[in-house]
Amino acid sequence: DTDNQWSDKTNNRGVLSPQQTNFMANVNNYIQFTGIQMEVGEHATEYEYRSYATELAECQRYLYVIDGPTAGDRIGSAFCFSSTGAIVTLPLPVTMRAKPTLDAPSGTMIAINDSITAYTSTAITLNGANKNFVSLNVTTSGMTAGRGAQAYYSSTNTDNALVIRAEP
């Protein structure tokens, strides 16, 4: 085979240049495609272009992730209903397709601040939810019942993310 010339498939596993490299030779290699529309059936329809905002909203109907926290990033408003518990309400950016569930990786990722003291959480659970908001029950100690508060990330840890799912 000669450089800059195509070879027939009997000599080179297809019609390939002998200078071609195997992009699958390394697990860190990848290929990117854009502008592709897959369809079922024999007839192609006109390409449907959707903006990033539209596509993101469609995805957030199934999954909403509050991630990449930096210590002090605000999550939502809270109400201290007892000395050991606060309710944090989180409005969702879009209406989800079904009532969501919550994945919270660490009980200590959230702090509640009532403008006097910051209280680090020991547990985070889903208090209630519908398609438009979730309510978190944040357990801590030492709070004063009846106070309004803010909820925020208590540390910088990119593994700490609140994951709200409405997947089938």
Residue pairs with C-beta under 8 A, 6 or more apart in sequence:
1 7
1 11
1 12
1 18
2 18
3 18
3 19
4 17
4 19
5 17
6 15
6 16
6 17
7 15
7 16
7 17
7 18
8 15
9 15
12 18
23 29
23 31
35 47
37 44
37 45
37 47
37 48
39 45
50 58
57 93
57 94
60 92
60 93
60 94
60 96
61 94
61 95
61 96
61 97
61 166
62 96
62 97
62 165
62 166
62 167
63 163
63 164
63 165
63 166
63 167
64 92
64 93
64 94
64 96
64 100
64 163
64 164
65 161
65 162
65 163
65 164
66 75
66 90
66 161
66 162
66 164
67 158
67 160
67 161
67 162
68 158
68 161
69 109
69 153
69 155
69 156
69 157
69 158
69 160
69 161
70 153
70 156
71 153
71 154
71 155
71 156
72 152
72 153
73 152
73 153
74 150
74 151
74 152
75 88
75 90
75 110
75 151
75 152
75 153
75 162
76 88
76 89
76 90
76 91
76 136
76 150
76 151
77 88
77 89
77 148
77 149
77 150
77 151
78 86
78 87
78 88
78 89
78 112
78 138
78 148
78 149
78 150
78 151
79 86
79 87
79 147
79 148
79 149
80 86
80 112
80 114
80 143
80 144
80 145
80 146
80 147
80 148
80 149
81 87
81 145
82 143
82 145
83 141
83 142
83 143
83 144
83 145
84 139
84 140
84 141
84 143
85 137
85 138
85 139
85 140
85 143
86 112
86 119
86 137
86 138
86 140
86 143
86 149
86 151
87 127
87 135
87 136
87 137
87 138
88 110
88 112
88 135
88 136
88 138
88 151
89 133
89 134
89 135
89 136
90 133
90 134
90 135
90 136
90 162
90 164
91 132
91 133
92 100
92 131
92 132
92 133
92 134
92 164
95 131
95 132
96 131
96 132
96 164
96 166
97 131
97 166
98 131
98 166
98 168
99 129
99 130
99 131
99 166
100 129
100 131
100 134
100 164
100 165
100 166
101 126
101 129
101 164
101 165
101 166
102 124
102 125
102 126
102 129
102 134
102 136
102 162
102 163
102 164
102 165
103 162
103 163
103 164
103 165
104 124
104 125
104 136
104 162
104 163
105 159
105 160
105 161
106 124
106 157
106 160
107 121
107 122
107 123
107 124
107 139
108 120
108 121
108 122
108 154
108 155
109 121
109 124
109 153
109 154
109 155
109 157
109 160
110 120
110 121
110 124
110 136
110 138
110 151
110 152
110 153
110 154
111 118
111 119
111 120
111 121
111 151
111 152
111 153
111 154
112 118
112 119
112 121
112 138
112 140
112 143
112 149
112 150
112 151
113 119
113 149
113 150
113 151
113 152
114 143
114 144
114 147
114 148
114 149
115 149
117 142
117 143
118 154
119 140
119 141
119 142
119 143
120 140
120 154
121 138
121 139
121 140
121 154
122 139
122 140
122 141
123 137
123 138
123 139
124 136
124 137
124 138
124 139
124 162
125 136
125 137
125 139
126 134
126 135
126 136
126 137
127 135
127 136
127 137
128 134
128 135
129 135
129 164
131 166
134 164
136 151
136 162
138 151
143 149
153 160
